[in-house]
């Protein structure tokens, strides 16, 4: 992280007697994947710009257990979850924001029955709130004349019925928003969910991410917007396979909004 970005840890905050408004759950991709780190930086930049008191767990954050659970290892999931819940509850965390729909879904829907009850928001929901409250503003004209299509992450859309927040953030960018033929409730998976990201694909006629990329390219976008680091990887790979990476860029909603800041 560059020096300009203020990223306090929960331990530092508590040591100085402060309590952040939100805990930013970075997630494995946002912490370790070079491409996803750019999404993390963009979101932190927006949090700083909006003067949101936030903290991260830093080295105390572990995987939520989503990949283990989706791959069928319930025992490992519960071990990972209980370890995280112990840390979160020790810090008396109440509100969590994350840039990963997999973390969002797991923290929101699967942690409560293990003793982890928190208000959990996806970063697009939080960014919409900051825009609505006037804490963030969009610099006019950055995306004028650009066509953007949004790919719905499965764990944000169909799993949690959130379709509007990312679109409402994108709508403020003054771009031309074009929907793919399979969108919202009928959205198509990028092919990474359910721990598929970490295994070889089964035999078939076509990779799922290629099918989805073709749907995105049909609307002739300048930008494919995503709200998930895994979707970002799969769509970027698809655009490369289709040899369109000079024309079509793949960005997270947070990156697009960060670039449109005054």
MIDOSE-1310 file (N, C-alpha, C; in nm, 2 decimals, decimal comma, always signed):
residues 262
xxxx	+0,08/-0,12/+0,00/+0,00/+0,00/+0,00/+0,09/+0,13/+0,00; +0,05/+0,22/-0,08/+0,13/+0,35/-0,09/+0,11/+0,43/+0,04; +0,21/+0,52/+0,07/+0,20/+0,59/+0,19/+0,08/+0,68/+0,20; +0,03/+0,72/+0,09/-0,09/+0,81/+0,09/-0,21/+0,75/+0,14
xxxx	-0,22/+0,62/+0,14/-0,34/+0,55/+0,19/-0,33/+0,52/+0,34; -0,43/+0,56/+0,41/-0,43/+0,53/+0,56/-0,51/+0,41/+0,58; -0,44/+0,30/+0,63/-0,51/+0,18/+0,66/-0,48/+0,13/+0,80; -0,56/+0,18/+0,90/-0,53/+0,14/+1,03/-0,58/-0,01/+1,06
xxxx	-0,51/-0,08/+1,15/-0,56/-0,21/+1,19/-0,65/-0,20/+1,31; -0,73/-0,30/+1,33/-0,82/-0,30/+1,44/-0,74/-0,29/+1,58; -0,63/-0,36/+1,58/-0,55/-0,36/+1,70/-0,49/-0,22/+1,73; -0,45/-0,15/+1,63/-0,40/-0,01/+1,65/-0,51/+0,08/+1,70
xxxx	-0,63/+0,06/+1,64/-0,74/+0,15/+1,67/-0,78/+0,12/+1,82; -0,79/+0,00/+1,86/-0,83/-0,04/+1,99/-0,73/+0,01/+2,09; -0,60/+0,00/+2,06/-0,49/+0,04/+2,15/-0,50/+0,19/+2,17; -0,55/+0,27/+2,07/-0,56/+0,41/+2,09/-0,70/+0,46/+2,14
xxxx	-0,77/+0,35/+2,18/-0,91/+0,38/+2,24/-1,01/+0,43/+2,14; -0,99/+0,40/+2,01/-1,09/+0,43/+1,91/-1,17/+0,31/+1,86; -1,29/+0,34/+1,82/-1,37/+0,23/+1,76/-1,41/+0,27/+1,62; -1,37/+0,20/+1,52/-1,41/+0,23/+1,38/-1,55/+0,21/+1,35
xxxx	-1,61/+0,29/+1,26/-1,75/+0,27/+1,22/-1,77/+0,14/+1,15; -1,67/+0,10/+1,06/-1,68/-0,03/+0,99/-1,55/-0,10/+0,99; -1,56/-0,23/+0,99/-1,44/-0,32/+0,96/-1,44/-0,35/+0,81; -1,33/-0,32/+0,75/-1,31/-0,36/+0,61/-1,25/-0,49/+0,60
xxxx	-1,33/-0,59/+0,56/-1,29/-0,73/+0,54/-1,23/-0,74/+0,40; -1,09/-0,75/+0,40/-1,02/-0,75/+0,27/-1,04/-0,87/+0,18; -1,04/-0,99/+0,25/-1,05/-1,12/+0,18/-0,92/-1,16/+0,12; -0,91/-1,29/+0,09/-0,79/-1,35/+0,04/-0,75/-1,29/-0,09
xxxx	-0,84/-1,28/-0,19/-0,81/-1,22/-0,32/-0,75/-1,08/-0,31; -0,83/-1,00/-0,23/-0,79/-0,86/-0,21/-0,66/-0,84/-0,14; -0,62/-0,94/-0,06/-0,49/-0,94/+0,01/-0,37/-0,99/-0,07; -0,39/-1,09/-0,15/-0,28/-1,17/-0,21/-0,27/-1,16/-0,36
xxxx	-0,39/-1,14/-0,43/-0,39/-1,14/-0,57/-0,35/-1,00/-0,63; -0,25/-0,99/-0,71/-0,20/-0,86/-0,75/-0,31/-0,78/-0,82; -0,39/-0,84/-0,90/-0,50/-0,76/-0,97/-0,60/-0,71/-0,87; -0,64/-0,80/-0,77/-0,74/-0,77/-0,67/-0,69/-0,67/-0,57
xxxx	-0,56/-0,66/-0,55/-0,51/-0,56/-0,46/-0,54/-0,42/-0,51; -0,55/-0,40/-0,64/-0,58/-0,27/-0,70/-0,73/-0,23/-0,66; -0,82/-0,33/-0,65/-0,95/-0,31/-0,61/-0,95/-0,26/-0,46; -0,87/-0,33/-0,38/-0,86/-0,30/-0,24/-0,81/-0,15/-0,22
xxxx	-0,71/-0,12/-0,30/-0,65/+0,02/-0,29/-0,76/+0,12/-0,33; -0,83/+0,09/-0,44/-0,94/+0,19/-0,49/-1,04/+0,21/-0,38; -1,08/+0,10/-0,31/-1,19/+0,11/-0,21/-1,14/+0,19/-0,09; -1,01/+0,16/-0,05/-0,95/+0,23/+0,06/-0,94/+0,38/+0,03
xxxx	-0,90/+0,41/-0,09/-0,90/+0,55/-0,14/-1,03/+0,62/-0,12; -1,14/+0,55/-0,16/-1,28/+0,60/-0,14/-1,32/+0,62/+0,00; -1,28/+0,52/+0,09/-1,31/+0,53/+0,23/-1,24/+0,65/+0,29; -1,11/+0,67/+0,25/-1,04/+0,79/+0,30/-1,10/+0,92/+0,26
xxxx	-1,13/+0,92/+0,13/-1,19/+1,04/+0,07/-1,32/+1,08/+0,14; -1,40/+0,98/+0,18/-1,53/+1,00/+0,24/-1,52/+1,02/+0,40; -1,39/+1,01/+0,44/-1,36/+1,03/+0,59/-1,44/+0,92/+0,67; -1,44/+0,80/+0,62/-1,51/+0,69/+0,70/-1,41/+0,63/+0,80
xxxx	-1,44/+0,63/+0,93/-1,35/+0,57/+1,02/-1,36/+0,41/+1,01; -1,25/+0,36/+0,95/-1,25/+0,21/+0,93/-1,12/+0,15/+0,97; -1,12/+0,02/+0,98/-1,00/-0,05/+1,02/-1,00/-0,19/+0,95; -0,89/-0,25/+0,93/-0,88/-0,39/+0,88/-0,82/-0,48/+0,99
xxxx	-0,84/-0,61/+0,98/-0,78/-0,70/+1,08/-0,63/-0,72/+1,06; -0,59/-0,70/+0,93/-0,45/-0,72/+0,90/-0,41/-0,87/+0,91; -0,31/-0,90/+0,98/-0,26/-1,04/+0,99/-0,36/-1,13/+1,07; -0,45/-1,06/+1,14/-0,55/-1,14/+1,22/-0,67/-1,19/+1,13
xxxx	-0,67/-1,14/+1,01/-0,78/-1,19/+0,92/-0,74/-1,32/+0,85; -0,83/-1,41/+0,85/-0,81/-1,54/+0,79/-0,92/-1,56/+0,68; -0,90/-1,66/+0,60/-1,01/-1,69/+0,50/-1,14/-1,72/+0,57; -1,25/-1,67/+0,51/-1,38/-1,69/+0,57/-1,42/-1,84/+0,57
xxxx	-1,36/-1,92/+0,48/-1,39/-2,06/+0,48/-1,48/-2,09/+0,36; -1,52/-1,99/+0,28/-1,61/-2,01/+0,17/-1,56/-2,12/+0,07; -1,43/-2,11/+0,02/-1,39/-2,22/-0,07/-1,39/-2,36/-0,02; -1,36/-2,37/+0,11/-1,36/-2,50/+0,18/-1,50/-2,56/+0,18
xxxx	-1,60/-2,47/+0,22/-1,74/-2,51/+0,23/-1,79/-2,55/+0,09; -1,77/-2,46/-0,01/-1,82/-2,49/-0,14/-1,76/-2,62/-0,20; -1,64/-2,65/-0,16/-1,57/-2,77/-0,21/-1,62/-2,90/-0,13; -1,69/-2,87/-0,02/-1,75/-2,99/+0,05/-1,68/-3,02/+0,18
xxxx	-1,59/-2,93/+0,22/-1,52/-2,96/+0,35/-1,58/-2,88/+0,46; -1,69/-2,92/+0,51/-1,76/-2,85/+0,62/-1,68/-2,83/+0,75; -1,60/-2,94/+0,78/-1,52/-2,93/+0,90/-1,42/-2,82/+0,89; -1,35/-2,81/+0,78/-1,25/-2,71/+0,77/-1,32/-2,57/+0,77
xxxx	-1,43/-2,56/+0,70/-1,51/-2,43/+0,70/-1,54/-2,39/+0,84; -1,59/-2,48/+0,93/-1,63/-2,44/+1,06/-1,51/-2,40/+1,15; -1,39/-2,47/+1,12/-1,27/-2,43/+1,20/-1,23/-2,29/+1,16; -1,23/-2,26/+1,03/-1,19/-2,13/+0,98/-1,29/-2,02/+1,03
xxxx	-1,42/-2,05/+1,02/-1,52/-1,96/+1,07/-1,51/-1,93/+1,21; -1,50/-2,03/+1,30/-1,49/-2,01/+1,44/-1,37/-1,93/+1,49; -1,26/-1,95/+1,41/-1,14/-1,87/+1,44/-1,16/-1,72/+1,42; -1,23/-1,69/+1,30/-1,26/-1,55/+1,27/-1,36/-1,49/+1,36
xxxx	-1,46/-1,57/+1,39/-1,57/-1,52/+1,48/-1,51/-1,48/+1,62; -1,41/-1,56/+1,67/-1,35/-1,53/+1,80/-1,28/-1,40/+1,79; -1,21/-1,37/+1,68/-1,13/-1,24/+1,66/-1,23/-1,13/+1,65; -1,34/-1,14/+1,57/-1,43/-1,04/+1,54/-1,51/-1,00/+1,67
xxxx	-1,55/-1,10/+1,74/-1,63/-1,08/+1,87/-1,54/-1,02/+1,98; -1,41/-1,05/+1,98/-1,32/-0,99/+2,08/-1,31/-0,84/+2,05; -1,31/-0,80/+1,93/-1,31/-0,66/+1,89/-1,44/-0,59/+1,89; -1,55/-0,67/+1,93/-1,69/-0,62/+1,93/-1,73/-0,56/+1,80
xxxx	-1,69/-0,62/+1,69/-1,72/-0,57/+1,56/-1,87/-0,58/+1,54; -1,93/-0,47/+1,48/-2,07/-0,48/+1,45/-2,10/-0,46/+1,30; -2,02/-0,39/+1,23/-2,05/-0,36/+1,09/-1,93/-0,40/+1,01; -1,95/-0,48/+0,90/-1,84/-0,53/+0,81/-1,87/-0,49/+0,67
xxxx	-1,77/-0,44/+0,60/-1,79/-0,41/+0,46/-1,68/-0,49/+0,38; -1,72/-0,56/+0,27/-1,62/-0,64/+0,20/-1,63/-0,62/+0,05; -1,52/-0,63/-0,02/-1,52/-0,61/-0,17/-1,55/-0,75/-0,24; -1,56/-0,85/-0,16/-1,58/-0,99/-0,22/-1,72/-1,04/-0,19
xxxx	-1,80/-1,07/-0,29/-1,93/-1,13/-0,26/-1,93/-1,26/-0,19; -1,82/-1,34/-0,21/-1,81/-1,47/-0,14/-1,80/-1,45/+0,01; -1,71/-1,36/+0,04/-1,69/-1,32/+0,19/-1,82/-1,26/+0,24; -1,88/-1,17/+0,16/-2,01/-1,11/+0,20/-2,12/-1,21/+0,23
xxxx	-2,14/-1,31/+0,14/-2,24/-1,41/+0,16/-2,21/-1,50/+0,28; -2,09/-1,54/+0,30/-2,05/-1,63/+0,41/-2,06/-1,56/+0,54; -2,01/-1,43/+0,55/-2,02/-1,36/+0,68/-2,16/-1,32/+0,71; -2,24/-1,29/+0,61/-2,38/-1,25/+0,63/-2,48/-1,36/+0,66
xxxx	-2,46/-1,47/+0,59/-2,56/-1,58/+0,60/-2,52/-1,70/+0,67; -2,39/-1,73/+0,68/-2,34/-1,85/+0,74/-2,27/-1,84/+0,88; -2,22/-1,72/+0,91/-2,16/-1,70/+1,04/-2,26/-1,69/+1,16; -2,38/-1,63/+1,13/-2,47/-1,61/+1,25/-2,50/-1,74/+1,33
xxxx	-2,52/-1,85/+1,26/-2,55/-1,98/+1,33/-2,43/-2,03/+1,41; -2,31/-1,98/+1,38/-2,19/-2,02/+1,45/-2,15/-1,91/+1,56; -2,24/-1,81/+1,58/-2,21/-1,71/+1,68/-2,16/-1,58/+1,63; -2,15/-1,56/+1,50/-2,10/-1,44/+1,45/-2,21/-1,36/+1,38
xxxx	-2,27/-1,27/+1,46/-2,38/-1,19/+1,41/-2,34/-1,04/+1,39; -2,33/-1,00/+1,26/-2,29/-0,87/+1,22/-2,37/-0,81/+1,11; -2,37/-0,68/+1,10/-2,43/-0,61/+0,98/-2,32/-0,62/+0,87; -2,36/-0,69/+0,76/-2,26/-0,71/+0,66/-2,30/-0,64/+0,53
xxxx	-2,21/-0,56/+0,47/-2,25/-0,49/+0,35/-2,14/-0,52/+0,24; -2,19/-0,53/+0,11/-2,10/-0,54/+0,00/-2,05/-0,40/-0,03; -1,94/-0,39/-0,08/-1,88/-0,25/-0,10/-1,96/-0,17/-0,20; -2,04/-0,23/-0,29/-2,12/-0,15/-0,38/-2,24/-0,09/-0,31
xxxx	-2,29/-0,16/-0,21/-2,40/-0,11/-0,12/-2,35/+0,01/-0,04; -2,23/-0,01/+0,01/-2,17/+0,10/+0,10/-2,13/+0,22/+0,02; -2,08/+0,20/-0,10/-2,05/+0,31/-0,19/-2,18/+0,39/-0,23; -2,28/+0,32/-0,26/-2,41/+0,38/-0,29/-2,46/+0,47/-0,18
xxxx	-2,44/+0,41/-0,05/-2,48/+0,49/+0,07/-2,40/+0,62/+0,08; -2,27/+0,61/+0,06/-2,18/+0,73/+0,06/-2,21/+0,83/-0,04; -2,25/+0,78/-0,16/-2,29/+0,88/-0,27/-2,43/+0,94/-0,23; -2,52/+0,86/-0,18/-2,65/+0,91/-0,14/-2,64/+1,02/-0,03
xxxx	-2,54/+1,00/+0,06/-2,52/+1,09/+0,17/-2,44/+1,21/+0,14; -2,39/+1,21/+0,01/-2,30/+1,32/-0,03/-2,16/+1,32/+0,02; -2,12/+1,21/+0,08/-1,98/+1,20/+0,13/-1,88/+1,17/+0,01; -1,94/+1,12/-0,10/-1,86/+1,10/-0,22/-1,93/+1,17/-0,33
xxxx	-1,85/+1,23/-0,42/-1,91/+1,30/-0,54/-1,84/+1,25/-0,66; -1,91/+1,25/-0,77/-1,85/+1,21/-0,90/-1,80/+1,33/-0,98; -1,68/+1,33/-1,03/-1,63/+1,43/-1,11/-1,69/+1,41/-1,25; -1,75/+1,51/-1,31/-1,82/+1,49/-1,44/-1,74/+1,46/-1,55
xxxx	-1,79/+1,38/-1,64/-1,73/+1,36/-1,77/-1,62/+1,26/-1,79; -1,57/+1,19/-1,68/-1,46/+1,09/-1,70/-1,50/+0,98/-1,79; -1,63/+0,94/-1,78/-1,67/+0,82/-1,86/-1,78/+0,86/-1,97; -1,79/+0,99/-2,00/-1,88/+1,04/-2,10/-1,85/+0,97/-2,23
xxxx	-1,96/+0,91/-2,29/-1,93/+0,85/-2,42/-1,88/+0,71/-2,41; -1,86/+0,66/-2,29/-1,81/+0,52/-2,27/-1,93/+0,43/-2,25; -1,92/+0,31/-2,30/-2,03/+0,21/-2,28/-1,98/+0,11/-2,17; -2,06/+0,10/-2,07/-2,02/+0,00/-1,96/-2,13/-0,10/-1,95
xxxx	-2,09/-0,23/-1,93/-2,19/-0,34/-1,91/-2,15/-0,40/-1,77; -2,25/-0,43/-1,69/-2,22/-0,48/-1,55/-2,25/-0,63/-1,55; -2,15/-0,71/-1,50/-2,16/-0,85/-1,48/-2,20/-0,88/-1,33; -2,32/-0,94/-1,31/-2,37/-0,97/-1,18/-2,29/-1,08/-1,11
xxxx	-2,23/-1,06/-1,00/-2,17/-1,17/-0,93/-2,28/-1,26/-0,87; -2,26/-1,39/-0,88/-2,36/-1,49/-0,83/-2,40/-1,46/-0,68; -2,30/-1,44/-0,60/-2,32/-1,44/-0,45/-2,37/-1,30/-0,41; -2,37/-1,20/-0,50/-2,43/-1,07/-0,47/-2,57/-1,07/-0,52
xxxx	-2,58/-1,12/-0,65/-2,71/-1,11/-0,72/-2,81/-1,22/-0,67; -2,80/-1,34/-0,74/-2,90/-1,44/-0,71/-2,90/-1,49/-0,57; -2,78/-1,49/-0,50/-2,77/-1,55/-0,37/-2,83/-1,45/-0,26; -2,81/-1,32/-0,29/-2,85/-1,21/-0,19/-2,94/-1,11/-0,25
xxxx	-2,99/-1,13/-0,37/-3,09/-1,04/-0,43/-3,05/-0,89/-0,43; -2,92/-0,87/-0,45/-2,88/-0,73/-0,47/-2,83/-0,70/-0,61; -2,92/-0,63/-0,68/-2,89/-0,60/-0,83/-2,87/-0,45/-0,85; -2,94/-0,37/-0,76/-2,95/-0,23/-0,79/-2,83/-0,15/-0,74
xxxx	-2,77/-0,18/-0,62/-2,66/-0,10/-0,57/-2,55/-0,07/-0,67; -2,49/-0,18/-0,73/-2,38/-0,15/-0,82/-2,43/-0,07/-0,94; -2,55/-0,10/-0,99/-2,60/-0,02/-1,11/-2,63/+0,13/-1,07; -2,67/+0,15/-0,95/-2,70/+0,29/-0,91/-2,56/+0,37/-0,89
xxxx	-2,46/+0,30/-0,85/-2,33/+0,36/-0,85/-2,28/+0,39/-0,99; -2,29/+0,29/-1,08/-2,25/+0,31/-1,22/-2,33/+0,42/-1,29; -2,46/+0,43/-1,25/-2,54/+0,53/-1,32/-2,50/+0,67/-1,29; -2,42/+0,69/-1,18/-2,37/+0,83/-1,15/-2,25/+0,87/-1,23
xxxx	-2,19/+0,77/-1,31/-2,07/+0,80/-1,38/-2,09/+0,86/-1,52; -2,22/+0,89/-1,55/-2,26/+0,95/-1,68/-2,21/+0,87/-1,80; -2,20/+0,74/-1,79/-2,17/+0,66/-1,90/-2,30/+0,60/-1,96; -2,28/+0,53/-2,07/-2,39/+0,46/-2,13/-2,39/+0,32/-2,07
xxxx	-2,49/+0,28/-1,99/-2,50/+0,15/-1,93/-2,58/+0,06/-2,02; -2,52/-0,05/-2,06/-2,59/-0,15/-2,15/-2,59/-0,28/-2,08; -2,71/-0,35/-2,08/-2,72/-0,47/-2,01/-2,70/-0,59/-2,11; -2,63/-0,69/-2,05/-2,62/-0,82/-2,13/-2,75/-0,89/-2,14
xxxx	-2,76/-0,98/-2,23/-2,89/-1,05/-2,25/-2,93/-1,14/-2,12; -2,82/-1,19/-2,06/-2,84/-1,26/-1,93/-2,79/-1,17/-1,82; -2,89/-1,11/-1,75/-2,85/-1,02/-1,64/-2,95/-1,03/-1,53; -2,91/-0,97/-1,42/-2,99/-0,97/-1,29/-3,02/-1,11/-1,26
xxxx	-3,15/-1,14/-1,24/-3,20/-1,28/-1,19/-3,15/-1,38/-1,29; -3,13/-1,34/-1,42/-3,10/-1,44/-1,52/-2,95/-1,43/-1,56; -2,87/-1,37/-1,47/-2,73/-1,36/-1,49/-2,66/-1,49/-1,50; -2,55/-1,49/-1,58/-2,47/-1,61/-1,60/-2,35/-1,61/-1,51
xxxx	-2,31/-1,72/-1,45/-2,19/-1,73/-1,36/-2,07/-1,71/-1,45; -1,96/-1,65/-1,39/-1,84/-1,63/-1,46/-1,76/-1,76/-1,46; -1,80/-1,86/-1,38/-1,73/-1,99/-1,38/-1,63/-2,01/-1,27; -1,62/-1,91/-1,17/-1,52/-1,92/-1,07/-1,58/-1,97/-0,93
xxxx	-1,71/-1,95/-0,91/-1,77/-1,98/-0,78/-1,78/-2,12/-0,75; -1,81/-2,15/-0,63/-1,82/-2,29/-0,58/-1,69/-2,36/-0,58; -1,58/-2,28/-0,56/-1,44/-2,33/-0,55/-1,39/-2,38/-0,69; -1,47/-2,35/-0,80/-1,42/-2,38/-0,93/-1,30/-2,31/-0,97
xxxx	-1,28/-2,19/-0,91/-1,16/-2,11/-0,93/-1,03/-2,19/-0,91; -1,03/-2,28/-0,82/-0,91/-2,35/-0,78/-0,89/-2,49/-0,84; -0,97/-2,53/-0,93/-0,95/-2,66/-0,99/-0,95/-2,65/-1,15; -0,91/-2,76/-1,21/-0,91/-2,77/-1,35/-1,06/-2,78/-1,40
xxxx	-1,09/-2,72/-1,51/-1,22/-2,73/-1,57/-1,25/-2,88/-1,62; -1,38/-2,92/-1,60/-1,42/-3,05/-1,66/-1,43/-3,04/-1,81; -1,43/-3,15/-1,88/-1,44/-3,15/-2,02/-1,57/-3,09/-2,07; -1,57/-3,02/-2,17/-1,69/-2,95/-2,23/-1,65/-2,89/-2,36
xxxx	-1,76/-2,83/-2,42/-1,73/-2,76/-2,55/-1,67/-2,62/-2,53; -1,71/-2,56/-2,41/-1,66/-2,42/-2,40/-1,65/-2,39/-2,25; -1,55/-2,30/-2,21/-1,54/-2,26/-2,07/-1,65/-2,16/-2,04; -1,70/-2,17/-1,92/-1,81/-2,08/-1,88/-1,77/-1,93/-1,89
xxxx	-1,65/-1,90/-1,86/-1,61/-1,76/-1,86/-1,61/-1,71/-2,01; -1,58/-1,80/-2,10/-1,58/-1,76/-2,25/-1,72/-1,73/-2,29; -1,81/-1,81/-2,25/-1,96/-1,79/-2,28/-2,00/-1,66/-2,23; -1,97/-1,63/-2,10/-2,01/-1,51/-2,04/-1,94/-1,39/-2,11
xxxx	-1,81/-1,40/-2,14/-1,74/-1,29/-2,21/-1,81/-1,26/-2,34; -1,85/-1,36/-2,41/-1,91/-1,34/-2,54/-2,04/-1,26/-2,53; -2,12/-1,29/-2,42/-2,24/-1,22/-2,39/-2,21/-1,07/-2,37; -2,09/-1,05/-2,29/-2,05/-0,91/-2,26/-2,01/-0,84/-2,39
xxxx	-1,94/-0,90/-2,48/-1,89/-0,84/-2,60/-2,00/-0,81/-2,70; -2,11/-0,88/-2,69/-2,22/-0,86/-2,78/-2,27/-0,72/-2,77; -2,27/-0,66/-2,65/-2,32/-0,52/-2,63/-2,21/-0,41/-2,67; -2,10/-0,46/-2,72/-1,99/-0,37/-2,76/-1,95/-0,27/-2,65
xxxx	-1,91/-0,32/-2,54/-1,87/-0,23/-2,43/-1,73/-0,18/-2,44; -1,70/-0,06/-2,38/-1,56/-0,02/-2,36/-1,51/-0,08/-2,23; -1,61/-0,09/-2,13/-1,57/-0,14/-2,00/-1,67/-0,25/-1,95; -1,61/-0,36/-1,90/-1,70/-0,46/-1,83/-1,67/-0,43/-1,68
xxxx	-1,78/-0,40/-1,61/-1,77/-0,37/-1,47/-1,81/-0,49/-1,39; -1,74/-0,51/-1,28/-1,76/-0,63/-1,19/-1,77/-0,58/-1,05; -1,82/-0,67/-0,96/-1,82/-0,63/-0,82/-1,76/-0,75/-0,74; -1,67/-0,82/-0,80/-1,61/-0,94/-0,74/-1,47/-0,97/-0,79
xxxx	-1,37/-0,99/-0,71/-1,24/-1,02/-0,76/-1,23/-1,14/-0,85; -1,31/-1,24/-0,82/-1,30/-1,37/-0,90/-1,37/-1,34/-1,03; -1,48/-1,27/-1,04/-1,54/-1,24/-1,16/-1,45/-1,16/-1,25; -1,37/-1,07/-1,18/-1,28/-0,98/-1,25/-1,17/-1,06/-1,32
xxxx	-1,12/-1,16/-1,25/-1,02/-1,25/-1,31/-1,07/-1,33/-1,43; -1,19/-1,39/-1,41/-1,25/-1,47/-1,52/-1,29/-1,39/-1,64; -1,34/-1,27/-1,62/-1,38/-1,18/-1,73/-1,26/-1,13/-1,81; -1,15/-1,09/-1,73/-1,03/-1,05/-1,79/-0,97/-1,16/-1,87
xxxx	-0,97/-1,28/-1,82/-0,91/-1,39/-1,90/-1,00/-1,41/-2,03; -1,13/-1,40/-2,02/-1,22/-1,42/-2,13/-1,19/-1,32/-2,24; -1,17/-1,19/-2,20/-1,14/-1,08/-2,29/-1,01/-1,11/-2,36; -0,91/-1,16/-2,29/-0,78/-1,19/-2,35/-0,79/-1,30/-2,45
xxxx	-0,87/-1,41/-2,42/-0,89/-1,52/-2,51/-0,95/-1,47/-2,64; -1,05/-1,38/-2,62/-1,12/-1,32/-2,74/-1,03/-1,21/-2,81; -0,91/-1,19/-2,76/-0,82/-1,09/-2,82/-0,88/-0,95/-2,83; -0,95/-0,91/-2,72/-1,02/-0,78/-2,72/-0,96/-0,69/-2,61
xxxx	-0,85/-0,74/-2,55/-0,80/-0,66/-2,43/-0,75/-0,52/-2,46; -0,72/-0,49/-2,59/-0,68/-0,35/-2,62/-0,80/-0,26/-2,62; -0,92/-0,32/-2,66/-1,04/-0,24/-2,67/-1,13/-0,24/-2,55; -1,14/-0,36/-2,48/-1,23/-0,37/-2,37/-1,15/-0,39/-2,24
xxxx	-1,18/-0,31/-2,14/-1,12/-0,32/-2,01/-1,21/-0,37/-1,90; -1,16/-0,44/-1,81/-1,24/-0,50/-1,70/-1,20/-0,43/-1,57; -1,30/-0,36/-1,50/-1,27/-0,29/-1,38/-1,38/-0,32/-1,28; -1,34/-0,31/-1,15/-1,44/-0,32/-1,04/-1,51/-0,19/-1,03
xxxx	-1,63/-0,19/-0,98/-1,71/-0,07/-0,96/-1,63/+0,03/-0,87; -1,56/-0,02/-0,77/-1,48/+0,07/-0,68/-1,37/+0,14/-0,76; -1,31/+0,07/-0,85/-1,20/+0,13/-0,94/-1,26/+0,24/-1,03; -1,37/+0,22/-1,08/-1,44/+0,31/-1,17/-1,47/+0,44/-1,09
xxxx	-1,53/+0,42/-0,97/-1,57/+0,54/-0,89/-1,45/+0,61/-0,84; -1,34/+0,54/-0,81/-1,22/+0,61/-0,76/-1,16/+0,69/-0,86; -1,17/+0,65/-0,99/-1,11/+0,73/-1,10/-1,19/+0,85/-1,13; -1,32/+0,85/-1,08/-1,41/+0,97/-1,11/-1,42/+1,06/-1,00
xx	-1,32/+1,06/-0,91/-1,32/+1,15/-0,79/-1,25/+1,28/-0,83; -1,31/+1,39/-0,78/-1,26/+1,52/-0,80/-1,12/+1,53/-0,73
